[in-house]
Amino acid sequence: MLEHIPHWLGSALKGVRAGTDKLTIVQEGLGSFAAIDLRSPAFANGGRMPDRFTADGEGVSPPLFWSGVPAEATHLALLVEDADAPAPAPLVHAIVWDMPAGDGQLEEGAIVADGRGGAHGDVGRNSYLQEGWLPPDPPTGHGEHRYAFQLFALADVANPGETPTRGDIVEAMRGKVLAAGLLTGTYSRGEPAEVGPIGEVAPA
């Protein structure tokens, strides 16, 4: 959808960005927590995501893997947000709630609407109010966008309801976060960019 914004308008809006200070992982009330090692074999932290994960390609979710989940965790939650969306708040690209606790991974294309297989958990609503992965679709000429993959290890959390939104998840997680991981992928349109470096191989 945002690819239809003309280059001149995207350039004019370069200074309009939600900001990293509004990402879920830095919100007050979540508590202090240890670190989870969150990575992708498709792109390195801070690296550009390949087109196939965006609206310019197949639009599937990227593969992820993680380690360092505390033994006392009972749930995992994943939120993916665009910190550079030209909006008052980050654009939510994916929510997966109630994943099994422990070290693990999501395969490429795993974040899809409930009932279609894929992610092991309850897939929530993105900013377009749809279940599943919302492919990155930044305005042409707006510059580099940072997509924050945030994984939370939780204990004794309340049920946020069916098909939860970002607000539901944040409320349920308050004071319940034991550890969290952050992986950032970038993407842009209308300016020179190189893919890479690639990520690391997930453990067998």
N, CA, C and O of each residue as an XYZ file, in Angstrom:
816
protein
N       0.822     -1.202      0.000
C       0.000      0.000      0.000
C       0.861      1.259      0.000
O       0.621      2.172     -0.790
N       1.871      1.318      0.887
C       2.685      2.518      0.998
C       3.629      2.697     -0.181
O       4.218      3.766     -0.343
N       3.783      1.660     -1.012
C       4.627      1.806     -2.189
C       4.028      2.782     -3.193
O       4.726      3.252     -4.091
N       2.733      3.094     -3.050
C       2.069      4.002     -3.974
C       2.271      5.464     -3.600
O       1.897      6.352     -4.366
N       2.861      5.728     -2.425
C       3.193      7.105     -2.071
C       4.321      7.570     -2.978
O       5.338      6.882     -3.077
N       4.180      8.720     -3.646
C       5.242      9.177     -4.564
C       6.535      9.471     -3.835
O       6.540      9.782     -2.644
N       7.641      9.366     -4.574
C       8.966      9.545     -3.999
C       9.106     10.906     -3.325
O       9.700     11.006     -2.252
N       8.563     11.957     -3.947
C       8.713     13.303     -3.377
C       8.036     13.414     -2.014
O       8.531     14.100     -1.120
N       6.887     12.725     -1.862
C       6.182     12.786     -0.591
C       6.907     11.971      0.468
O       7.013     12.389      1.621
N       7.410     10.795      0.068
C       8.191      9.991      1.002
C       9.413     10.749      1.503
O       9.749     10.690      2.686
N      10.083     11.470      0.583
C      11.254     12.260      0.977
C      10.866     13.390      1.923
O      11.589     13.690      2.873
N       9.717     14.018      1.658
C       9.259     15.115      2.506
C       8.930     14.643      3.914
O       9.000     15.416      4.870
N       8.569     13.363      4.036
C       8.181     12.809      5.338
C       9.338     12.138      6.077
O       9.121     11.492      7.102
N      10.565     12.282      5.569
C      11.699     11.575      6.174
C      11.842     11.844      7.668
O      12.250     10.959      8.419
N      11.512     13.049      8.103
C      11.663     13.385      9.503
C      10.497     12.947     10.381
O      10.540     13.101     11.602
N       9.452     12.399      9.754
C       8.285     11.949     10.508
C       8.440     10.458     10.786
O       8.268      9.637      9.885
N       8.757     10.110     12.007
C       9.020      8.718     12.375
C       8.513      8.452     13.795
O       8.569      9.323     14.663
N       8.023      7.240     14.009
C       7.497      6.888     15.330
C       8.580      6.974     16.399
O       8.360      7.557     17.461
N       9.741      6.401     16.127
C      10.861      6.460     17.064
C      11.066      5.169     17.837
O      10.108      4.477     18.181
N      12.327      4.855     18.105
C      12.659      3.633     18.843
C      12.221      3.702     20.299
O      12.073      2.668     20.950
N      12.010      4.919     20.820
C      11.583      5.044     22.209
C      10.146      4.595     22.417
O       9.678      4.525     23.554
N       9.439      4.288     21.333
C       8.059      3.827     21.445
C       7.908      2.338     21.168
O       6.796      1.811     21.174
N       9.030      1.659     20.923
C       8.977      0.211     20.747
C       8.511     -0.449     22.045
O       8.718      0.089     23.133
N       7.896     -1.589     21.924
C       7.374     -2.299     23.094
C       8.467     -2.617     24.105
O       8.246     -2.492     25.310
N       9.622     -3.018     23.642
C      10.674     -3.510     24.529
C      11.191     -2.447     25.491
O      11.787     -2.791     26.512
N      10.981     -1.169     25.197
C      11.475     -0.110     26.080
C      10.348      0.550     26.884
O      10.576      1.564     27.543
N       9.158     -0.003     26.838
C       8.046      0.603     27.562
C       8.158      0.378     29.062
O       8.594     -0.680     29.515
N       7.758      1.386     29.822
C       7.793      1.292     31.272
C       6.792      0.247     31.762
O       5.753      0.022     31.141
N       7.119     -0.370     32.859
C       6.198     -1.313     33.463
C       6.448     -2.766     33.108
O       5.864     -3.663     33.717
N       7.309     -3.010     32.129
C       7.581     -4.402     31.761
C       8.553     -5.049     32.733
O       8.637     -6.275     32.810
N       9.287     -4.228     33.476
C      10.239     -4.750     34.442
C      11.654     -4.751     33.890
O      11.884     -4.422     32.727
N      12.601     -5.128     34.747
C      13.988     -5.298     34.310
C      14.182     -6.771     33.986
O      13.648     -7.641     34.674
N      14.947     -7.046     32.939
C      15.020     -8.438     32.502
C      16.364     -8.778     31.878
O      17.115     -7.907     31.440
N      16.636    -10.076     31.855
C      17.853    -10.602     31.245
C      17.716    -10.608     29.725
O      16.660    -10.278     29.185
N      18.795    -10.986     29.045
C      18.825    -10.949     27.584
C      18.634    -12.332     26.973
O      19.174    -13.327     27.458
N      17.858    -12.368     25.905
C      17.714    -13.552     25.056
C      18.510    -13.291     23.782
O      18.490    -12.177     23.259
N      19.198    -14.286     23.288
C      19.950    -14.168     22.037
C      19.011    -14.516     20.880
O      18.717    -15.689     20.651
N      18.544    -13.504     20.156
C      17.597    -13.665     19.059
C      18.303    -13.367     17.740
O      18.900    -12.302     17.581
N      18.235    -14.309     16.788
C      18.942    -14.151     15.507
C      18.094    -14.682     14.357
O      17.049    -15.301     14.555
N      18.583    -14.416     13.148
C      17.960    -14.950     11.934
C      19.049    -15.439     10.996
O      20.089    -14.792     10.876
N      18.833    -16.572     10.324
C      19.784    -17.000      9.306
C      19.672    -16.189      8.019
O      20.514    -16.325      7.132
N      18.634    -15.339      7.903
C      18.392    -14.596      6.674
C      19.065    -13.230      6.641
O      19.362    -12.717      5.562
N      19.311    -12.634      7.807
C      19.951    -11.322      7.862
C      20.595    -11.140      9.230
O      20.116    -11.675     10.230
N      21.673    -10.389      9.262
C      22.355    -10.098     10.516
C      21.659     -8.957     11.237
O      20.896     -8.202     10.635
N      21.922     -8.839     12.517
C      21.351     -7.735     13.278
C      21.805     -6.401     12.669
O      23.002     -6.159     12.517
N      20.854     -5.552     12.327
C      21.159     -4.286     11.681
C      21.311     -4.372     10.180
O      21.519     -3.354      9.521
N      21.209     -5.586      9.619
C      21.367     -5.780      8.185
C      20.050     -5.644      7.431
O      18.968     -5.713      8.015
N      20.168     -5.450      6.131
C      18.991     -5.297      5.281
C      18.323     -6.648      5.059
O      18.993     -7.644      4.784
N      16.997     -6.675      5.182
C      16.244     -7.900      4.946
C      16.098     -8.153      3.453
O      15.847     -7.215      2.697
N      16.247     -9.388      3.012
C      16.017     -9.716      1.607
C      14.584     -9.400      1.184
O      13.663     -9.425      2.000
N      14.413     -9.103     -0.098
C      13.109     -8.702     -0.624
C      12.009     -9.717     -0.352
O      10.848     -9.333     -0.211
N      12.342    -10.999     -0.275
C      11.296    -12.021     -0.183
C      10.462    -11.904      1.095
O       9.365    -12.458      1.172
N      10.977    -11.189      2.094
C      10.226    -11.020      3.329
C       9.382     -9.741      3.329
O       8.724     -9.438      4.325
N       9.395     -8.998      2.232
C       8.744     -7.701      2.158
C       7.627     -7.706      1.116
O       7.372     -8.713      0.455
N       6.972     -6.559      0.990
C       5.913     -6.404     -0.010
C       6.460     -6.378     -1.431
O       5.690     -6.428     -2.390
N       7.782     -6.300     -1.577
C       8.400     -6.340     -2.906
C       8.765     -7.756     -3.332
O       9.267     -7.961     -4.437
N       8.520     -8.717     -2.479
C       8.817    -10.112     -2.786
C       7.651    -11.005     -2.426
O       6.491    -10.625     -2.586
N       7.965    -12.201     -1.937
C       6.916    -13.152     -1.575
C       6.114    -12.709     -0.352
O       4.975    -13.137     -0.166
N       6.702    -11.860      0.476
C       5.978    -11.345      1.636
C       5.790    -12.353      2.748
O       4.802    -12.294      3.480
N       6.738    -13.291      2.887
C       6.655    -14.279      3.968
C       7.486    -13.797      5.157
O       8.382    -12.967      5.005
N       7.183    -14.319      6.323
C       7.940    -13.938      7.514
C       9.317    -14.597      7.499
O       9.463    -15.709      6.991
N      10.329    -13.922      8.053
C      11.682    -14.487      8.043
C      11.868    -15.557      9.109
O      11.123    -15.599     10.088
N      12.859    -16.422      8.920
C      13.165    -17.426      9.952
C      13.867    -16.771     11.131
O      14.635    -15.824     10.962
N      13.597    -17.282     12.325
C      14.202    -16.775     13.553
C      14.619    -17.947     14.428
O      14.018    -19.020     14.366
N      15.641    -17.745     15.235
C      15.955    -18.731     16.272
C      16.511    -18.006     17.484
O      17.031    -16.896     17.367
N      16.402    -18.633     18.649
C      16.775    -17.954     19.884
C      17.279    -18.939     20.927
O      17.005    -20.138     20.874
N      18.032    -18.384     21.885
C      18.545    -19.166     23.009
C      18.661    -18.242     24.214
O      18.636    -17.018     24.083
N      18.786    -18.844     25.378
C      18.920    -18.072     26.603
C      17.617    -17.801     27.314
O      17.546    -16.896     28.146
N      16.566    -18.574     27.002
C      15.285    -18.398     27.679
C      15.391    -18.957     29.099
O      15.808    -20.103     29.266
N      15.025    -18.180     30.133
C      15.122    -18.668     31.514
C      14.262    -19.910     31.748
O      13.188    -20.051     31.163
N      14.737    -20.792     32.594
C      14.042    -22.055     32.857
C      12.666    -21.827     33.478
O      11.767    -22.651     33.310
N      12.496    -20.715     34.194
C      11.216    -20.461     34.861
C      10.179    -19.818     33.952
O       9.050    -19.586     34.386
N      10.523    -19.529     32.721
C       9.556    -18.938     31.792
C       8.457    -19.947     31.456
O       8.707    -21.148     31.354
N       7.246    -19.440     31.286
C       6.108    -20.298     30.940
C       5.538    -19.990     29.560
O       4.817    -20.811     28.991
N       5.854    -18.815     29.017
C       5.350    -18.400     27.711
C       6.408    -17.577     26.991
O       7.292    -16.990     27.615
N       6.300    -17.546     25.659
C       7.078    -16.619     24.838
C       6.107    -15.787     24.005
O       5.053    -16.270     23.591
N       6.477    -14.538     23.769
C       5.693    -13.665     22.906
C       6.640    -12.952     21.955
O       7.724    -12.523     22.349
N       6.222    -12.830     20.703
C       7.009    -12.142     19.682
C       6.207    -10.968     19.136
O       5.048    -11.127     18.754
N       6.825     -9.791     19.099
C       6.245     -8.621     18.472
C       7.252     -8.061     17.474
O       8.441     -7.955     17.777
N       6.778     -7.705     16.295
C       7.625     -7.087     15.274
C       7.034     -5.722     14.953
O       5.871     -5.617     14.563
N       7.851     -4.662     15.121
C       7.368     -3.301     14.928
C       8.334     -2.497     14.060
O       9.547     -2.703     14.101
N       7.778     -1.585     13.283
C       8.557     -0.660     12.457
C       8.748      0.627     13.246
O       7.804      1.396     13.422
N       9.968      0.862     13.722
C      10.246      2.048     14.525
C      10.233      3.322     13.702
O      10.153      4.414     14.264
N      10.310      3.207     12.373
C      10.418      4.381     11.509
C       9.165      4.652     10.697
O       9.202      5.420      9.735
N       8.069      4.036     11.070
C       6.812      4.308     10.394
C       6.462      5.791     10.516
O       6.653      6.372     11.584
N       5.951      6.427      9.441
C       5.568      7.845      9.510
C       4.234      8.001     10.236
O       3.223      8.376      9.642
N       4.258      7.706     11.524
C       3.041      7.671     12.332
C       3.407      7.962     13.783
O       4.586      7.924     14.136
N       2.420      8.251     14.632
C       2.714      8.531     16.046
C       3.264      7.328     16.812
O       3.959      7.501     17.814
N       2.964      6.122     16.356
C       3.412      4.907     17.044
C       3.986      3.933     16.022
O       3.641      4.004     14.843
N       4.858      3.024     16.460
C       5.397      2.024     15.534
C       4.292      1.206     14.879
O       3.265      0.925     15.497
N       4.508      0.830     13.633
C       3.571     -0.035     12.920
C       3.844     -1.473     13.339
O       4.989     -1.924     13.314
N       2.800     -2.189     13.722
C       2.938     -3.579     14.165
C       2.868     -4.503     12.944
O       1.885     -4.494     12.203
N       3.914     -5.292     12.748
C       3.976     -6.202     11.606
C       3.640     -7.635     11.980
O       3.260     -8.423     11.114
N       3.772     -7.985     13.238
C       3.410     -9.347     13.655
C       3.333     -9.435     15.168
O       4.059     -8.755     15.894
N       2.427    -10.299     15.621
C       2.321    -10.673     17.030
C       2.106    -12.183     17.079
O       1.220    -12.722     16.415
N       2.927    -12.848     17.874
C       2.693    -14.271     18.153
C       2.748    -14.431     19.671
O       3.757    -14.124     20.306
N       1.655    -14.911     20.233
C       1.499    -15.019     21.678
C       1.448    -16.485     22.093
O       1.016    -17.345     21.326
N       1.891    -16.753     23.307
C       1.767    -18.077     23.902
C       2.544    -19.146     23.139
O       2.061    -20.262     22.949
N       3.753    -18.793     22.706
C       4.639    -19.808     22.141
C       5.259    -20.616     23.283
O       5.411    -20.098     24.389
N       5.614    -21.864     23.030
C       6.213    -22.683     24.086
C       7.498    -22.053     24.625
O       8.319    -21.556     23.855
N       7.666    -22.076     25.935
C       8.863    -21.517     26.548
C      10.063    -22.407     26.248
O       9.925    -23.621     26.104
N      11.236    -21.795     26.157
C      12.465    -22.533     25.900
C      13.123    -22.057     24.624
O      12.529    -21.329     23.829
N      14.368    -22.485     24.444
C      15.085    -22.156     23.223
C      14.365    -22.787     22.038
O      13.814    -23.881     22.157
N      14.366    -22.105     20.898
C      13.632    -22.639     19.755
C      13.795    -21.809     18.509
O      14.751    -21.045     18.376
N      12.850    -21.964     17.588
C      12.929    -21.252     16.318
C      11.573    -21.201     15.635
O      10.675    -21.989     15.932
N      11.447    -20.255     14.713
C      10.327    -20.179     13.783
C      10.888    -20.312     12.384
O      11.852    -19.637     12.024
N      10.284    -21.181     11.598
C      10.738    -21.367     10.234
C      10.276    -20.209      9.349
O       9.355    -19.475      9.707
N      10.914    -20.055      8.206
C      10.483    -19.054      7.230
C       9.012    -19.280      6.873
O       8.594    -20.408      6.615
N       8.240    -18.204      6.862
C       6.833    -18.294      6.503
C       5.931    -18.809      7.603
O       4.765    -19.110      7.349
N       6.446    -18.918      8.832
C       5.662    -19.522      9.926
C       4.592    -18.597     10.486
O       3.618    -19.076     11.066
N       4.743    -17.287     10.328
C       3.775    -16.360     10.927
C       2.635    -16.129      9.940
O       2.708    -15.276      9.056
N       1.591    -16.911     10.121
C       0.398    -16.842      9.271
C      -0.830    -16.841     10.178
O      -0.723    -17.090     11.379
N      -1.984    -16.563      9.602
C      -3.215    -16.525     10.387
C      -3.457    -17.864     11.072
O      -3.110    -18.918     10.538
N      -4.054    -17.811     12.256
C      -4.376    -19.039     12.986
C      -5.199    -19.975     12.105
O      -6.045    -19.540     11.323
N      -4.930    -21.262     12.252
C      -5.654    -22.251     11.462
C      -4.977    -22.609     10.163
O      -5.410    -23.536      9.478
N      -3.909    -21.888      9.800
C      -3.194    -22.178      8.560
C      -1.844    -22.828      8.813
O      -0.994    -22.885      7.924
N      -1.655    -23.319     10.034
C      -0.379    -23.925     10.371
C       0.618    -22.840     10.714
O       0.232    -21.705     10.991
N       1.901    -23.178     10.698
C       2.933    -22.179     10.910
C       3.305    -22.010     12.361
O       3.692    -22.972     13.025
N       3.190    -20.797     12.858
C       3.666    -20.457     14.198
C       2.964    -21.286     15.269
O       1.768    -21.563     15.180
N       3.726    -21.671     16.270
C       3.171    -22.445     17.377
C       2.767    -21.483     18.487
O       3.558    -21.198     19.386
N       1.568    -20.998     18.427
C       1.059    -20.029     19.378
C      -0.141    -19.330     18.777
O      -0.611    -19.695     17.699
N      -0.628    -18.334     19.471
C      -1.781    -17.568     19.014
C      -1.274    -16.355     18.233
O      -0.623    -15.477     18.800
N      -1.571    -16.307     16.950
C      -1.133    -15.187     16.119
C      -2.113    -14.030     16.291
O      -3.313    -14.168     16.053
N      -1.569    -12.879     16.713
C      -2.408    -11.718     16.967
C      -2.572    -10.841     15.747
O      -2.187    -11.207     14.636
N      -3.159     -9.661     15.980
C      -3.472     -8.735     14.892
C      -2.352     -7.714     14.692
O      -1.852     -7.124     15.650
N      -1.969     -7.517     13.426
C      -1.014     -6.472     13.096
C      -1.737     -5.129     12.985
O      -2.923     -5.035     13.303
N      -1.040     -4.105     12.541
C      -1.641     -2.771     12.494
C      -2.739     -2.639     11.446
O      -3.499     -1.670     11.468
N      -2.832     -3.594     10.534
C      -3.926     -3.598      9.565
C      -5.090     -4.451     10.069
O      -6.017     -4.770      9.324
N      -5.017     -4.819     11.374
C      -6.063     -5.591     12.056
C      -6.267     -6.966     11.440
O      -7.370     -7.511     11.466
N      -5.199     -7.520     10.888
C      -5.244     -8.851     10.298
C      -4.285     -9.761     11.049
O      -3.257     -9.311     11.556
N      -4.625    -11.043     11.117
C      -3.705    -12.018     11.688
C      -2.577    -12.301     10.705
O      -2.780    -12.291      9.491
N      -1.395    -12.551     11.239
C      -0.293    -12.967     10.390
C       0.755    -11.888     10.207
O       0.759    -10.868     10.896
N       1.640    -12.143      9.263
C       2.795    -11.297      8.966
C       2.385    -10.179      8.010
O       1.833    -10.441      6.941
N       2.659     -8.924      8.401
C       2.445     -7.770      7.537
C       3.787     -7.432      6.901
O       4.664     -6.905      7.585
N       3.979     -7.720      5.603
C       5.289     -7.519      4.986
C       5.719     -6.054      5.027
O       4.894     -5.170      4.798
N       6.985     -5.781      5.312
C       7.494     -4.409      5.279
C       7.189     -3.734      3.938
O       7.375     -4.311      2.867
N       6.717     -2.496      4.042
C       6.201     -1.784      2.866
C       6.446     -0.286      3.051
O       5.496      0.495      3.010
N       7.712      0.136      3.255
C       7.976      1.543      3.568
C       7.724      2.455      2.367
O       7.832      2.013      1.223
N       7.389      3.722      2.619
C       7.192      4.657      1.511
C       8.479      4.860      0.710
O       9.563      4.932      1.288
N       8.367      4.950     -0.587
C       9.517      5.224     -1.439
C      10.121      6.575     -1.082
O       9.410      7.574     -0.974
N      11.442      6.596     -0.899
C      12.130      7.835     -0.596
C      12.120      8.238      0.863
O      12.669      9.284      1.210
N      11.506      7.434      1.739
C      11.415      7.788      3.157
C      12.684      7.445      3.925
O      12.842      7.838      5.081
N      13.577      6.718      3.286
C      14.811      6.330      3.953
C      14.709      4.951      4.580
O      13.711      4.250      4.415
N      15.744      4.579      5.294
C      15.822      3.254      5.911
C      14.836      3.116      7.061
O      14.726      4.000      7.911
N      14.118      1.993      7.076
C      13.229      1.673      8.185
C      13.835      0.535      8.985
O      14.420     -0.392      8.425
N      13.687      0.614     10.306
C      14.201     -0.421     11.205
C      13.037     -1.249     11.732
O      12.107     -0.729     12.348
N      13.114     -2.549     11.474
C      12.064     -3.484     11.896
C      12.580     -4.260     13.097
O      13.514     -5.054     12.988
N      11.954     -4.018     14.248
C      12.411     -4.575     15.522
C      11.659     -5.867     15.828
O      10.452     -5.854     16.068
N      12.389     -6.981     15.816
C      11.857     -8.280     16.214
C      12.146     -8.418     17.710
O      13.305     -8.492     18.117
N      11.095     -8.451     18.521
C      11.226     -8.433     19.978
C      10.609     -9.708     20.558
O       9.415     -9.964     20.401
N      11.447    -10.496     21.227
C      10.996    -11.753     21.807
C      11.023    -11.635     23.327
O      12.037    -11.244     23.906
N       9.910    -11.973     23.971
C       9.779    -11.842     25.418
C       9.543    -13.206     26.061
O       8.697    -13.977     25.609
N      10.304    -13.495     27.126
C      10.067    -14.681     27.951
C       9.282    -14.227     29.163
O       9.672    -13.279     29.845
N       8.164    -14.909     29.436
C       7.210    -14.448     30.438
C       6.903    -15.544     31.455
O       7.106    -16.731     31.199
N       6.407    -15.112     32.616
C       5.959    -16.054     33.636
C       4.649    -15.567     34.228
O       4.496    -14.388     34.550
N       3.703    -16.493     34.369
C       2.439    -16.208     35.055
C       1.693    -15.027     34.452
O       1.255    -14.128     35.170
N       1.551    -15.035     33.129
C       0.874    -13.925     32.460
C      -0.626    -14.192     32.352
O      -1.071    -15.339     32.304
N      -1.390    -13.107     32.314
C      -2.832    -13.219     32.120
C      -3.133    -13.471     30.652
O      -2.322    -13.161     29.780
N      -4.293    -14.029     30.387
C      -4.713    -14.285     29.013
C      -5.142    -12.968     28.359
O      -6.057    -12.309     28.853
N      -4.494    -12.574     27.254
C      -4.852    -11.302     26.620
C      -6.080    -11.392     25.717
O      -6.466    -10.405     25.091
N      -6.691    -12.568     25.649
C      -7.861    -12.741     24.799
C      -7.506    -13.296     23.432
O      -6.328    -13.434     23.101
N      -8.507    -13.612     22.646
C      -8.282    -14.162     21.322
C      -7.799    -13.073     20.367
O      -8.233    -11.924     20.442
N      -6.902    -13.454     19.477
C      -6.365    -12.549     18.460
C      -5.944    -11.215     19.087
O      -6.490    -10.170     18.734
N      -4.990    -11.244     20.002
C      -4.629    -10.035     20.744
C      -3.965     -8.969     19.882
O      -3.315     -9.266     18.879
N      -4.147     -7.720     20.302
C      -3.491     -6.581     19.681
C      -2.245     -6.218     20.487
O      -1.973     -6.817     21.527
N      -1.497     -5.240     20.002
C      -0.313     -4.783     20.732
C      -0.697     -4.306     22.128
O      -0.017     -4.629     23.102
N      -1.770     -3.547     22.232
C      -2.196     -3.053     23.536
C      -2.537     -4.173     24.495
O      -2.213     -4.102     25.680
N      -3.192     -5.211     23.988
C      -3.529     -6.367     24.826
C      -2.267     -7.056     25.345
O      -2.182     -7.442     26.511
N      -1.292     -7.198     24.450
C      -0.051     -7.888     24.811
C       0.733     -7.092     25.844
O       1.195     -7.646     26.841
N       0.885     -5.796     25.608
C       1.648     -4.961     26.537
C       1.016     -4.997     27.924
O       1.727     -5.092     28.924
N      -0.288     -4.924     27.993
C      -0.973     -4.952     29.279
C      -0.755     -6.291     29.988
O      -0.519     -6.331     31.196
N      -0.834     -7.383     29.228
C      -0.653     -8.711     29.820
C       0.776     -8.936     30.302
O       0.997     -9.702     31.240
N       1.749     -8.276     29.669
C       3.153     -8.510     29.989
C       3.670     -7.644     31.141
O       4.767     -7.890     31.643
N       2.922     -6.664     31.556
C       3.431     -5.736     32.572
C       3.902     -6.474     33.826
O       3.141     -7.196     34.470
N       5.188     -6.268     34.152
C       5.770     -6.881     35.337
C       6.007     -8.365     35.227
O       6.367     -9.000     36.218
N       5.816     -8.946     34.045
C       5.918    -10.403     33.875
C       7.078    -10.827     32.981
O       7.259    -12.019     32.730
N       7.866     -9.867     32.499
C       8.948    -10.191     31.565
C      10.184    -10.652     32.332
O      10.706     -9.922     33.175
N      10.647    -11.863     32.038
C      11.855    -12.410     32.658
C      13.095    -12.137     31.813
O      14.182    -11.919     32.348
N      12.932    -12.149     30.511
C      14.046    -11.916     29.591
C      13.473    -11.479     28.255
O      12.311    -11.743     27.946
N      14.307    -10.802     27.461
C      13.858    -10.328     26.155
C      15.023    -10.270     25.191
O      16.168    -10.053     25.588
N      14.713    -10.468     23.907
C      15.716    -10.378     22.865
C      15.272     -9.416     21.793
O      14.077     -9.256     21.549
N      16.243     -8.765     21.143
C      15.953     -7.785     20.100
C      16.828     -8.056     18.889
O      18.049     -8.160     19.004
N      16.202     -8.170     17.733
C      16.891     -8.315     16.460
C      16.311     -7.271     15.518
O      15.091     -7.159     15.389
N      17.169     -6.510     14.862
C      16.702     -5.450     13.977
C      17.094     -5.741     12.530
O      18.264     -5.963     12.220
N      16.091     -5.736     11.653
C      16.319     -5.820     10.214
C      15.912     -4.506      9.577
O      15.011     -3.830     10.074
N      16.555     -4.137      8.494
C      16.247     -2.866      7.843
C      15.717     -3.092      6.435
O      15.934     -4.141      5.827
N      15.013     -2.074      5.933
C      14.528     -2.110      4.549
C      14.197     -0.689      4.125
O      13.801      0.137      4.947
N      14.361     -0.409      2.835
C      14.055      0.908      2.291
C      13.701      0.760      0.820
O      13.950     -0.274      0.201
N      13.111      1.824      0.275
C      12.771      1.880     -1.146
C      13.273      3.205     -1.727
O      13.337      4.217     -1.030
N      13.623      3.180     -3.003
C      13.945      4.404     -3.718
C      15.311      4.974     -3.444
O      15.542      6.157     -3.693
N      16.241      4.155     -2.931
C      17.607      4.603     -2.690
C      18.527      3.392     -2.735
O      18.088      2.271     -2.476
N      19.811      3.608     -3.065
C      20.733      2.473     -3.168
C      20.828      1.709     -1.859
O      20.897      2.302     -0.782
N      20.829      0.393     -1.962
C      20.935     -0.441     -0.765
C      21.445     -1.812     -1.155
O      21.112     -2.332     -2.220
N      22.244     -2.387     -0.297
C      22.777     -3.724     -0.515
C      22.194     -4.683      0.509
O      22.019     -4.333      1.677
N      21.898     -5.886      0.063
C      21.458     -6.921      0.989
C      22.664     -7.441      1.746
O      23.735     -7.642      1.173
N      22.481     -7.654      3.027
C      23.561     -8.263      3.789
C      24.010     -7.387      4.937
O      23.554     -6.253      5.078
N      24.917     -7.919      5.771
C      25.386     -9.302      5.698
C      24.300    -10.295      6.104
O      23.342     -9.955      6.800
N      24.482    -11.528      5.648
C      23.484    -12.544      5.987
C      23.625    -12.951      7.438
O      24.612    -12.623      8.097
N      22.631    -13.667      7.925
C      22.641    -14.073      9.319
C      23.442    -15.329      9.563
O      24.370    -15.650      8.820
N      23.069    -16.036     10.619
C      23.801    -17.235     11.025
C      22.898    -18.459     10.924
O      21.671    -18.355     10.906
N      23.525    -19.590     10.861
C      22.796    -20.846     10.730
C      22.172    -21.213     12.069
O      22.827    -21.164     13.109
N      20.910    -21.577     12.026
C      20.227    -21.993     13.245
C      20.801    -23.321     13.733
O      21.176    -24.168     12.922
N      20.873    -23.508     15.036
C      21.390    -24.787     15.541
C      20.478    -25.950     15.164
O      19.260    -25.792     15.083
N      21.068    -27.100     14.938
C      20.295    -28.272     14.537
C      19.446    -28.768     15.684
O      18.722    -29.753     15.535
